[in-house]
Amino acid sequence: MTARESDAAAVEYLAAAGLPAREVRDWLQGEPGETTDFPNDRTKFSAYWQRSSRLLGRLPGKPRRNVAEAAAARTIQERAREARVRFLRRHGEAVYDALTVRRSRFVRIEELVTRAAGVVGGLVPTAQEIAAEDGIPQRDKDGLEIDQGLFLTAVLGSERCGRHLCHAMLLPRPEAQELLPQLERDGKVELNGASVHRQGKAAVVTQNNPRFLNAEDQTSLDGAEICVDLALLDAKSEIAVMRGAVVEHPKYKGRRVFGAGINLTHLYHGRIPFVWYLQRDLGWVNKVYRGLALADDAAPDEFGGQSIEKPWIAAVEAFAIGGHCQALLVMDYVLAEKSAFLTLPARKEGIIPGAANMRLPRFTGDRIARQAIQYEKRLECDSPEGRLICDEIVETGTMDDAIERVVTGLTSSGVVSAASNRRAFRITQEPLDTFRSYFAVYAREQAYCHFSPALIGNLERYWNAQSRQP
């Protein structure tokens, strides 16, 4: 298709939707071509995205669009995103440097994706635009956050910017620093979604979302990360443990459950923002794997950047589904009840299962990993495949004793070499740049998955999500 024919098709789609011909012509003529220098491109591209936004704003909201209006909206969004990709390929590092004062300041990912709107207008949605869609059912959202994914792909795809962002996400959160005296004084801290308490030589992090089988969502994410920080900062513990709290579900009432992965009900009802996925995996999950970084140190890789880290034990009771199965892949020792099972149902949900595509083959081999991720193969913990992930199988109801025994065994001679051995494993399995490159691709692909019609269809087909109350 020639450029002229493409423009003609765009005019046809937009005219069929009733958009003013003059505005359509101005929008097409204002489409930026090749990139040049950052100051000029910032003005030129921003003006184009603002025109795109005004055109889109003339259409009805997504749920009320007819076929012609939906086609027009797609045309506007696709062209604007093509321009964003061109801009970011040339100027992604310049935007990041502006946000971080040439990497002299650390900005967390959830702040970065909204602050970028103040550096280049229209590059990503503003905080107000995101807030306007908060709580709208996922099917009715316009996919504004896809532009955040494109931006993060550019940042993580740059070695110097991506490493700096990974460093920012591995720093202890200020809330954890403030709560550390409470943990030292009382031996416990309880937050929404998680708690941490000291038990002998161990700091035990408990994920707690009892109404939803300890599923993870926006209400639990901050608490989980802060508690992981506290477990690592606690000077009186030598090892960390992660387990699930007692749940309310009738089938498992009164029992601990390790976790049901992402809260699918909240996902369906639009309560899981896109950046949640990256905040989770670059946040608490990566902190379990790499430890906490220091703000005044080199990047926390295996060649000199220091970290505060401890061995982690996972206690799988009942099941570890989705994100909770992913968490097992960063643990040092996994205890599992004999009757427990593992699944990665992300394909049925229409999303990518975190870093499982990168990590699971190290445990099970490529074939079983593909079966688990692409064909929902269930892994019984007490099976040959399950034992490739789980180190020890215990009888149901004996987990407390098993945790105490393993903690005693792993700390009886001290854990002086634990961090050194963890770094030695990481350099051969998943050095920081491998992690960064993976999530550069993940950011883009997960953004499109998060707003795919297939996600809604899958949740309704397999989860009966429309009938569940958030």
C-alpha positions, -999 to 999 in steps of 0.1 A, spaced: 0 0 0 14 34 -9 15 63 16 -12 82 -5 -35 52 -5 -30 48 32 -39 84 38 -70 80 16 -81 50 36 -76 70 68 -97 98 54 -124 73 45 -125 58 79 -126 91 97 -151 106 74 -174 76 79 -173 83 116 -185 119 110 -153 137 119 -148 172 104 -129 170 71 -107 200 79 -96 186 112 -89 152 96 -68 170 69 -49 190 94 -42 159 114 -29 140 84 -7 169 72 7 173 107 19 137 109 56 140 117 81 123 94 116 113 103 131 123 136 158 150 139 169 166 171 151 163 205 139 199 210 124 201 175 109 167 176 94 172 211 74 202 197 65 186 164 55 151 177 37 166 208 15 188 185 6 157 164 -4 137 195 -25 165 208 -44 167 175 -48 129 177 -62 132 211 -87 160 201 -99 139 172 -104 109 194 -122 131 219 -148 139 192 -158 103 191 -182 87 216 -167 67 245 -156 32 235 -187 14 247 -210 36 226 -191 36 193 -206 21 162 -185 1 137 -174 32 118 -165 51 149 -145 21 163 -126 19 130 -118 56 131 -106 53 167 -83 24 158 -69 44 129 -61 74 151 -46 53 178 -25 31 155 -10 61 137 -2 80 169 15 49 183 36 44 151 48 80 157 56 72 194 77 43 184 97 64 159 101 91 185 112 67 213 137 49 191 155 82 186 148 100 219 139 75 245 172 80 264 167 118 262 133 115 278 146 93 306 176 116 312 152 145 316 131 126 341 161 115 362 184 145 357 208 124 336 204 94 359 214 113 390 180 106 406 160 74 410 124 74 399 102 43 404 84 29 374 49 39 386 60 75 388 80 74 356 51 65 334 31 95 344 59 121 348 69 115 312 38 133 301 53 165 316 85 161 295 68 154 261 31 161 259 11 133 245 39 107 247 21 89 275 -13 95 292 -14 121 320 -22 111 356 -56 128 351 -63 107 320 -55 75 338 -76 85 368 -106 91 345 -105 55 335 -99 41 370 -126 15 378 -141 14 343 -145 -22 332 -115 -34 313 -135 -40 281 -146 -3 281 -111 12 284 -94 29 254 -60 13 260 -42 46 269 -17 26 290 -4 9 259 16 40 254 32 35 288 43 1 276 59 15 245 77 41 266 90 14 291 101 -8 262 123 20 250 137 27 285 144 -9 294 158 -16 259 185 10 265 213 -5 285 222 26 305 186 37 311 173 2 317 199 -7 342 193 26 361 155 19 362 161 -17 375 184 -1 402 156 23 411 132 -5 416 156 -25 438 160 3 463 142 -2 497 110 18 497 109 48 521 79 32 538 100 2 547 127 24 562 101 42 583 86 9 595 119 -8 603 120 5 639 85 -10 645 97 -44 632 128 -42 654 107 -33 685 76 -55 680 89 -82 658 60 -78 633 44 -53 609 10 -58 594 -1 -40 562 -28 -42 536 -22 -74 516 8 -87 535 26 -89 569 60 -97 581 70 -112 615 102 -125 630 102 -162 639 135 -173 654 162 -167 628 136 -161 600 116 -132 588 83 -146 576 64 -126 549 27 -137 547 6 -127 517 -29 -119 529 -59 -113 506 -83 -139 522 -114 -130 502 -96 -138 470 -75 -168 479 -45 -145 485 -46 -133 449 -25 -103 441 -40 -70 431 -36 -32 434 -47 -33 471 -20 -58 480 10 -49 459 25 -21 480 21 -41 512 39 -71 496 69 -51 485 73 -32 517 72 -65 537 98 -80 514 120 -49 520 115 -53 558 124 -90 557 156 -82 539 165 -51 561 158 -69 594 192 -74 610 180 -100 635 170 -126 609 193 -146 586 167 -161 563 133 -152 548 102 -172 544 71 -165 522 38 -182 527 1 -175 523 -25 -166 550 -56 -184 560 -84 -178 535 -122 -174 535 -132 -194 505 -156 -222 515 -136 -249 498 -104 -239 517 -118 -221 547 -95 -222 577 -66 -233 556 -35 -215 544 -32 -210 506 0 -199 490 -18 -179 464 -41 -177 434 -20 -154 412 -35 -121 398 -69 -112 410 -89 -120 379 -121 -104 392 -103 -71 397 -86 -75 363 -120 -79 345 -134 -49 363 -106 -26 353 -89 -24 387 -54 -37 377 -35 -9 359 -10 -20 332 20 -7 352 11 -31 380 27 -60 362 61 -43 359 59 -27 394 55 -63 407 82 -80 387 108 -53 389 98 -47 425 92 -74 451 98 -104 429 132 -91 417 141 -81 453 136 -117 464 158 -128 435 185 -100 437 182 -84 471 180 -47 479 203 -23 462 221 7 477 214 42 463 250 53 463 264 21 448 269 8 412 241 -9 394 231 -41 413 246 -66 389 270 -94 397 302 -74 389 305 -51 419 271 -37 428 264 -47 464 230 -59 476 213 -68 509 200 -103 503 190 -135 521 181 -170 512 143 -174 507 121 -203 515 86 -207 500 59 -227 517 33 -239 492 1 -249 509 -29 -259 487 -17 -244 455 5 -218 438 -14 -205 407 -2 -179 382 20 -152 398 24 -173 429 38 -201 408 61 -176 392 73 -166 426 87 -201 433 111 -196 404 131 -170 424 131 -189 457 161 -207 471 141 -236 487 105 -246 481 85 -267 505 52 -280 493 23 -300 507 19 -334 492 -16 -325 479 -6 -291 465 -4 -282 428 11 -256 405 -4 -240 374 4 -211 350 -30 -203 334 -19 -170 319 -27 -181 283 -63 -187 293 -63 -152 309 -48 -137 278 -16 -124 294 21 -133 297 30 -150 330 56 -126 343 91 -139 339 80 -176 337 88 -178 300 124 -169 308 128 -188 341 107 -220 340 127 -237 313 157 -236 337 138 -258 361 117 -281 339 132 -280 305 117 -263 274 90 -289 266 74 -290 300 77 -252 303 58 -247 270 32 -272 281 27 -254 314 25 -219 298 8 -226 265 -13 -256 273 -21 -251 310 -4 -283 321 -10 -287 358 20 -298 378 13 -318 409 39 -309 435 44 -345 444 52 -356 409 84 -359 388 76 -326 371 66 -309 403 97 -320 421 118 -301 395 104 -270 411 97 -281 447 127 -292 468 108 -310 495 73 -325 498 56 -326 532 24 -341 545 -6 -317 546 -9 -300 580 28 -303 588 41 -271 572 49 -252 604 72 -280 616 88 -283 581 96 -246 580 111 -246 614 133 -276 605 145 -262 572 152 -228 587 173 -245 615 191 -266 590 200 -237 566 211 -214 594 229 -239 617 263 -230 603 254 -194 594 246 -181 560 277 -161 553 282 -175 518 245 -173 508 247 -140 489 279 -150 472 264 -183 460 232 -165 449 253 -141 428 273 -170 413 241 -187 402 227 -155 387 256 -146 366 252 -179 347 214 -180 347 200 -145 346 224 -116 348 208 -81 351 211 -73 314 192 -106 305 165 -96 330 164 -60 316 162 -72 279 134 -97 287 113 -70 304 119 -46 275 100 -70 253 75 -79 280 65 -43 286 53 -39 250 37 -73 246 19 -73 280 5 -38 273 -12 -51 241 -23 -83 259 -38 -62 288 -61 -44 264 -68 -72 240 -105 -83 234 -92 -118 239 -85 -111 275 -121 -102 282 -134 -132 262 -111 -155 281 -121 -142 315 -158 -145 306 -153 -180 291 -130 -196 317 -136 -175 348 -172 -164 345 -159 -130 355 -190 -110 346 -209 -126 374 -183 -121 401 -183 -91 425 -151 -71 428 
